[in-house]
Structures are given as C-alpha cells and as structure tokens.
Amino acid sequence: MAAAYFDAIELLCGVTPKGWYAERGSARAAVTHAGVATLNVAYDTTREPDLGALDAMATEVGRQAVPWSIMVRGEAGDEVADLAARHGLAGRSDLPLLACSADIAFRAGAAQRQLVRRIGAAENDLYTDTLTRAFEAPEGAFGSLMGGGVLDADGITGYLAEESGRPAGTGLGVRTSGVVGVFNIAVVPSARGRGLGRAITETVVLDGVAAGADAAYLHSSAIGRSLYESMGFRLVENWTVFA
C-alpha cells in the first residue's frame, strides 16, 4: 500500500501543471505548489530513512514551496525530528494509512451513489472550487493542482457529488500498482451528515475494483477515521509528518 501511494504521488506530480518530482536513494521530493503542506513533501520510502538523502530532498522542497512538509513511515526518531527542526518544521502529527480489500462493505446504497458522478478536465475549475469549499481552505489554496489535463490522465478519476444540482463534495481515485488510492474525500459544510462522504468513497473504490484493483488505501484524518473503519478500512501503518 505504501508503494502504491508513492507511485500515486509521482504520477500526480507528473500531470499537475506545476508539479516537480525527484529521487535520491530511498528519499523522494514531490512538489505540486498547492497550499497544502503534505502536497509539497520530502519523504523516504523505507521505514529506516536515509537521513542524508532526506535532508537533500527537504532542502529542494523548501526552496520551491510554502507550505511544505517532511514525511516518514512509522514513528519518527529523534534524528528525523532534529532534521525537520533544522529546516524550520516544528509541527508534528500522525498520518494513518488505512487499507481495505475489494470486498469492502458497501452500505451507502445505489441511490445515494447516484449523486456522485465522474468528471473530467473540462470541469477542473468546478472541482477545485468545490474541493476548496469542502476543506474550508482559503481561496486559491489548491492552486493549479487539478488544472491542465489532470482529471483526464490515465489512472486518475475525479468525482463530484451533487445535491439538487449543486456541487456538494469531491473525491479522487488514483490507480497504481494494482490498487486504488482514495484522495480528496470532502463534503461542503451545508451537506455534511447525510452520508455523502461514504457514497463518494464507495464510488471511488467500486470504480477502482471494476478497473482491476484488488484493494484500496487512503490517508485518514482523525475526524474521518471512524467512517472509514466502519466501511472496512483497517490501519496499515502510522506515518509521521513534520510541517
């Protein structure tokens, strides 16, 4: 699942208009220029980070983007924390990686999932606006992340939920390594509490399975974790983020 996530980030950086990606040993640097720290990130693909390579990647990301972050798998040791501090990253948080098999328990119902539709690049402005409102982020926070042909790229599918013809939520499916990553699950404040988040998530997973995926993964916020676990997602790893 971790490998699939890393492949998805590389894919996203390759198709988003201002994306940049680099590798050094087991360390990686991914920059989208979105105003979200975890979308401009230096990270290591192993559980025992190469500190020298990670430091070099952090320097590159820090030069290019604000906000930005350093991410490692598992509980970060003192050396990683010190490295982050040298780069001015004082905040620390956990980022759970959850996964489920293809036989996830679908409970939203077909009628509710019919509120969710696929969208392409022609609607990227609508998608970005809805994503911004759903995450209650400042205007322009996602920049050109979903611009260009991102929503038409191979392996990437965008989803928009609508109620009474009005955009109400977003989702993004990214298929790599035989699994589907679930991203951008968010519902605008006025539409919360009616199961749209579940419906969007289930739609992303169902479409991924139909396209050949045998499992799904996602990174969960503390607020969303109970929902995903009720659907059958289980903790794979806890990661640490410095921002």
C-alpha positions as CSV (number, residue, x, y, z in Angstrom):
1,M,0.0,0.0,0.0
2,A,2.8,2.4,0.8
3,A,4.4,1.6,-2.6
4,A,1.1,2.3,-4.3
5,Y,0.8,5.7,-2.5
6,F,4.3,6.7,-3.5
7,D,3.6,5.8,-7.1
8,A,0.4,7.9,-7.0
9,I,2.3,10.9,-5.7
10,E,4.8,10.5,-8.5
11,L,2.0,10.2,-11.0
12,L,0.2,13.3,-9.7
13,C,3.4,15.4,-9.8
14,G,3.9,14.3,-13.4
15,V,0.5,15.5,-14.6
16,T,-0.3,18.5,-12.5
17,P,0.7,21.7,-14.3
18,K,3.4,22.9,-11.8
19,G,4.4,19.5,-10.5
20,W,8.0,18.6,-9.8
21,Y,9.5,15.3,-8.6
22,A,12.9,14.0,-7.7
23,E,14.6,10.9,-6.2
24,R,17.8,10.4,-4.2
25,G,18.4,6.9,-2.9
26,S,15.3,5.9,-0.9
27,A,14.3,9.6,-0.4
28,R,11.8,11.5,-2.6
29,A,10.8,15.0,-3.2
30,A,7.3,15.9,-4.5
31,V,6.1,19.4,-5.2
32,T,2.6,20.4,-6.5
33,H,2.7,24.1,-5.4
34,A,-0.7,23.6,-3.8
35,G,-1.1,25.5,-0.5
36,V,-1.2,22.2,1.4
37,A,1.9,21.1,3.3
38,T,1.5,17.4,2.5
39,L,1.3,18.1,-1.2
40,N,4.8,19.6,-1.1
41,V,6.8,17.0,0.7
42,A,10.2,15.4,1.2
43,Y,9.8,11.8,2.3
44,D,11.5,8.4,2.5
45,T,10.0,5.2,1.1
46,T,11.5,3.0,3.7
47,R,11.0,2.5,7.5
48,E,14.6,3.5,8.1
49,P,15.1,6.8,6.3
50,D,18.4,7.7,4.6
51,L,18.9,11.0,6.6
52,G,21.4,12.5,4.2
53,A,19.2,11.9,1.2
54,L,16.1,13.1,3.0
55,D,17.9,16.2,4.1
56,A,18.9,17.0,0.5
57,M,15.3,16.4,-0.7
58,A,14.0,18.6,2.1
59,T,16.3,21.4,1.0
60,E,14.9,21.2,-2.5
61,V,11.3,21.1,-1.5
62,G,11.8,24.0,1.0
63,R,13.3,26.1,-1.8
64,Q,10.3,25.6,-4.0
65,A,7.2,25.6,-2.0
66,V,5.4,27.0,1.1
67,P,3.8,25.4,3.0
68,W,5.7,22.1,2.8
69,S,6.5,19.0,5.0
70,I,8.7,16.1,5.7
71,M,7.1,12.7,6.0
72,V,8.4,9.3,7.2
73,R,6.9,5.9,7.7
74,G,6.3,4.9,11.2
75,E,7.2,6.8,14.4
76,A,9.9,9.3,13.6
77,G,13.0,9.1,15.7
78,D,14.9,12.0,17.3
79,E,17.3,12.2,14.3
80,V,14.4,12.8,11.9
81,A,12.8,15.3,14.3
82,D,16.1,17.2,14.6
83,L,16.4,17.2,10.8
84,A,12.9,18.7,10.5
85,A,13.7,21.3,13.1
86,R,16.8,22.4,11.2
87,H,14.5,23.1,8.3
88,G,12.2,25.1,10.4
89,L,9.4,22.5,10.6
90,A,8.2,22.5,14.2
91,G,4.7,20.9,13.9
92,R,4.4,17.2,14.2
93,S,1.4,15.0,13.5
94,D,0.4,11.4,12.8
95,L,-0.9,10.3,9.4
96,P,-2.7,6.9,9.5
97,L,-2.5,4.8,6.3
98,L,-5.7,2.7,6.1
99,A,-6.5,0.0,3.5
100,C,-9.3,-2.5,2.6
101,S,-9.7,-5.4,0.3
102,A,-12.1,-5.3,-2.7
103,D,-14.9,-6.8,-0.6
104,I,-15.5,-3.6,1.3
105,A,-18.9,-3.3,3.0
106,F,-21.0,-1.0,0.7
107,R,-23.8,0.5,2.7
108,A,-24.5,3.9,1.1
109,G,-26.9,2.3,-1.4
110,A,-27.1,2.7,-5.1
111,A,-29.5,5.7,-4.9
112,Q,-27.0,7.7,-2.8
113,R,-24.1,6.8,-5.0
114,Q,-26.1,8.1,-8.0
115,L,-25.5,11.5,-6.5
116,V,-21.8,11.0,-7.4
117,R,-20.6,11.4,-10.9
118,R,-17.2,11.2,-12.7
119,I,-15.8,14.4,-14.1
120,G,-13.0,15.3,-16.5
121,A,-10.6,18.1,-17.1
122,A,-13.3,20.3,-18.6
123,E,-14.7,20.8,-15.1
124,N,-11.5,21.2,-13.2
125,D,-12.4,24.7,-12.1
126,L,-15.7,23.5,-10.6
127,Y,-13.9,20.6,-8.9
128,T,-11.2,22.9,-7.4
129,D,-13.8,25.3,-6.2
130,T,-15.8,22.5,-4.5
131,L,-12.7,21.0,-3.1
132,T,-11.7,24.3,-1.6
133,R,-15.1,24.9,0.0
134,A,-15.3,21.4,1.3
135,F,-12.0,21.6,3.0
136,E,-12.8,25.1,4.2
137,A,-9.5,26.2,2.8
138,P,-8.5,29.7,1.7
139,E,-9.3,30.7,-1.9
140,G,-6.5,29.6,-4.1
141,A,-5.1,27.1,-1.6
142,F,-5.1,24.3,-4.2
143,G,-3.7,26.5,-7.0
144,S,-3.4,24.6,-10.3
145,L,-3.3,21.2,-8.6
146,M,-6.2,19.9,-10.6
147,G,-5.6,22.1,-13.7
148,G,-4.5,21.1,-17.1
149,G,-5.3,17.5,-18.0
150,V,-5.0,16.0,-14.5
151,L,-8.6,14.8,-14.4
152,D,-8.2,13.2,-17.9
153,A,-4.9,11.5,-17.1
154,D,-4.6,7.7,-17.3
155,G,-5.2,6.2,-13.8
156,I,-6.8,9.3,-12.3
157,T,-10.5,9.8,-12.0
158,G,-12.2,12.8,-10.4
159,Y,-15.6,12.6,-8.7
160,L,-18.2,15.3,-7.9
161,A,-21.2,14.8,-5.6
162,E,-24.2,17.0,-6.2
163,E,-27.4,17.6,-4.3
164,S,-30.3,19.4,-6.0
165,G,-27.9,20.2,-8.9
166,R,-25.4,21.9,-6.6
167,P,-21.8,20.7,-6.0
168,A,-21.6,19.2,-2.6
169,G,-18.4,17.0,-2.4
170,T,-15.3,15.7,-4.1
171,G,-13.3,12.6,-4.5
172,L,-10.3,11.4,-6.5
173,G,-9.2,7.9,-7.4
174,V,-5.6,7.1,-8.4
175,R,-4.9,3.6,-9.7
176,T,-1.3,2.3,-9.4
177,S,0.3,-1.0,-8.6
178,G,-3.0,-2.9,-8.8
179,V,-4.7,-0.9,-6.1
180,V,-6.7,2.3,-6.0
181,G,-5.8,5.3,-3.8
182,V,-8.7,7.3,-2.4
183,F,-8.0,11.0,-2.2
184,N,-9.8,14.4,-1.7
185,I,-12.8,13.0,0.1
186,A,-14.6,16.1,1.3
187,V,-18.1,17.4,1.7
188,V,-19.1,21.1,1.9
189,P,-20.4,22.1,5.3
190,S,-24.0,22.5,4.3
191,A,-24.2,18.9,3.0
192,R,-22.5,17.1,5.8
193,G,-24.1,14.4,7.9
194,R,-26.1,12.8,5.1
195,G,-23.7,10.1,4.0
196,L,-22.2,11.8,1.0
197,G,-18.6,11.1,2.2
198,R,-19.4,7.4,2.4
199,A,-21.1,7.5,-1.0
200,I,-18.1,9.2,-2.7
201,T,-15.6,6.8,-1.0
202,E,-17.6,3.8,-2.1
203,T,-17.8,5.0,-5.6
204,V,-14.1,5.6,-5.9
205,V,-13.4,2.1,-4.6
206,L,-16.1,0.4,-6.7
207,D,-14.7,2.1,-9.9
208,G,-11.2,1.1,-8.9
209,V,-12.2,-2.5,-8.4
210,A,-14.0,-2.5,-11.7
211,A,-10.8,-1.3,-13.4
212,G,-8.9,-4.2,-11.9
213,A,-7.8,-3.1,-8.4
214,D,-7.9,-5.7,-5.7
215,A,-7.6,-3.3,-2.7
216,A,-7.9,0.4,-1.8
217,Y,-6.0,2.7,0.6
218,L,-6.3,6.2,1.9
219,H,-4.7,8.6,4.5
220,S,-7.3,9.5,7.1
221,S,-7.8,12.5,9.3
222,A,-8.8,11.9,12.9
223,I,-12.3,13.0,12.1
224,G,-12.8,10.7,9.2
225,R,-11.2,7.6,10.6
226,S,-14.3,6.1,12.3
227,L,-16.2,6.4,9.0
228,Y,-13.5,4.6,7.0
229,E,-13.2,1.9,9.7
230,S,-16.9,1.3,9.6
231,M,-16.6,0.7,5.9
232,G,-13.9,-2.0,6.4
233,F,-10.7,0.0,6.1
234,R,-8.0,-1.0,8.6
235,L,-4.8,0.6,9.8
236,V,-1.7,-0.5,7.8
237,E,0.9,2.0,9.2
238,N,1.1,5.2,11.1
239,W,3.3,7.8,9.4
240,T,4.8,11.0,10.9
241,V,4.5,14.4,9.3
242,F,6.5,17.5,10.2
243,A,5.2,20.8,8.8
